Amino acid sequence: MRNSEEAEGFDGEASNTSMISGASSPYQPTTEPVHSRNVLGGIRCDFEYLKSHFGILKSVEVALALIAFICIETIMLCLPCGGVYFFEFVSCSAFVVTGVLLLIFSLSLHTKVHHINWSLTDLVNTAASTFFFFLASVVLAALNHKSGAEIAAVIFGFLVTCVYAVNTFLAVKRWRMGDGRSVAVQTSEYMRARTASRGEMETRPDLA
């Protein structure tokens, strides 16, 4: 009998010891799902954005900027070349920046970075592209040799300027609506907090 009791005692002590050592061990199994650690696991193509006004405008802007850049790159002889170089820089920069934003929005990558105001970023890009494309097109129209490539670049420059202007107008409206909505949410939260604090003060017993 004593041997069995001693065996049971040893088994109980061993189980308690293993439980204690397991609880104190720094290498604990995690219950966090593996897929939640993958930041890029939720990438998907947002076809609704591509079908929206902003998605269509961005796609047209990228295509026209690329065509304008190709047209200006086919110019072999220029004198003076200031207008050509300026138009080349503007068209290339607009194509790259707008293409990156289109990729970010179409893959819903902006939903993973919350500390950036994407509406304001899109507004700044479209407004700056509108201004610089218009300026570059005017300069190239004034300083050119009437070649086919230069005329085509000027035409596509003004076309993409119009598209950027429409996008800027819609981006301003969206930014204003979003800003007003955020102000309304902050005001409602402030009023709700004041109401809750007043209720606590009324229900609090008088210390006097």
N, C-alpha and C positions, 0 to 999 in steps of 0.2 A: 504493500500500500504506500509506503513511504517513497519507494522508488517512482511510482506513478505520480505521486504528488510533487516530488522533486522535478520530474520531467515536465509536468504541467507548469510548475513554477518557472522552470528554465525557458519553456516555450513562451510564457507570458512576458517574462523579462526580455526575451529576444525580440518579441513583437513590439513591445513598448520601446525598446532601444532603437529598432528599425524605424518606428514612427517618429521618434524624436530626432534621429539623425536625418530622416527624410525631410522633416519640417524645417530643420536648421540648415539644410544643404542649400547653397546659393544657386545650384543648377536645378531649378524647378521647371517642369514642363509647362509651356505656355499654351493658353487656350485661344490665343489670337489667331484667326484664320490666316492662312498663308497669302491668299489673294489680296487681302487688305494692305499688305506691305508693298505690293507692286503699285507704284504711283501711276505708271503708264498702262495699267491693266484695263482701265475704263475708256480707252480711246475708241471712238466710233465716229463714223461719218454722219454728220447732221444734214440729212437731205432736206429737212424743213428749212434750214437756214439757206441752203443753196437755192431753194425755190422762192425764198422771200425777196423783197425789193433790195435789201442790202446785199444779199448773196449774188443776185443777178448783176447789180451795179458793180460790185467788186470784181466779178468775173470779166465784165466788159472792160473795166478799167485796166485790169492786168493784160488783157488781150490787146487793147489799143496802145497801151504804153509799150508793149513788146514790139508791135508793128512799127510804131514811131521810132523806137530805138534801132530796129533793123534798117529802116529807111535812112536814118542819119548815118549809120555805119557803112552804107554803100557809097557814100560820097568819097571820091578819091582825091579831088583837088578843091581846095578852098583858099581864098585870100580876100579879105581877112577871115580867120577861122574862129574868132571869138564867139559868134552866134552858134556855130556848129558845135563847138566844145560845150557851151553852156546847155544847149538843147540835149546833147548826148548825156551830160551828167544828170539833168533833171529827169529825163525819160528812164534812165537806168535806175536811179534812186527810187522813183515812184514805182517802177515795176517790182523791185526787190521788196520794198517796205509793204506795199499793198498786197503782194503775193504772200508774204509771211503772215500778215493779218488775215488774209483769206484762208490760209491753211490753219491758223489757230482757231478761227471761228467755225470753220467747217468740220474740224475734228473735236470741237468742244473742249479744247485745251484751256480756254479762258476760264472755265468753271473750276479748274484746279488751282488757279492763282487768284486769290480773293483780295489781295492788297493792292491790286492795280485797277484803276477805274477805266475799264475797257471802252465804255461809251465815250468818255472824254479823249482817250487815246485815238479812237477811230475818228473823232471829230477833228482833232489837231492834224492828223495825217491827211484827211480829205481837204481841209481848208488850206493847208500848206501846199498840197499838190495842185489844187486849183490855182492858187496864186502863181506858183513858180512855173507851171505848165503854160499859163496864159502869158507870163512875161517872156519865157523862152520862145514861145511861138511868135510873139510880136517881134522880138529881136531877130529871129531867124527869117521872118518875112521881110524885115527891113534890110538885112545883110545877107543876101544870097545871090547866086549867079544864074537864077532862073532855070536851074537844072531840074530834071524830073524827080530825082531823089529828094531834093530840098523842098520842092513844092508838095510832094507827097507827105514829107515829114511835117510841114506846116499844117496841112489839112488834117492829118491825124492828131497833131498837137492841139488844134482847136476843138476837134471832136472829143478827145479825152478830157479837155478842160470843161466842156459842157457836162459830161457825165460826172466828173468830180464835183461840179457846182451843184448838180441835183443831189448827189450823195451828201454833200455838206449841208444842204437845206434840210434833208430828212434827218441827218445826224444831230443838227441843232434842235429840231423838234423833239427827238427822242431823248436828248440830254436834258432838255428843259422839263419834260414830263417825268423823267427819272429823278431829277433834282427836287421837283415839287413833291413827288411821292415820298422821297426820303425825309423831307422837311415835315410832311404831314405825319409820318410814322413817328418821328422824334417828338413832335408836339403831343401826339396822343399818348405816347409812353410817359412823357413828362407829366401830363395831366393825370394819368392813372397813378403814377407814383405819388403825386401830391394828394390825391384822394385817399390813397391807402395810408399815407402818413397822418392825415387828419383823422381818419377812423381810428388809428392806434392812439392818438392823443385823446380822443373823446372817450375811449374805453379804458384808458389808463386811470387808476384811482388817484385821487388828490392826495399829495403827500402832506399837505398842510393839515 
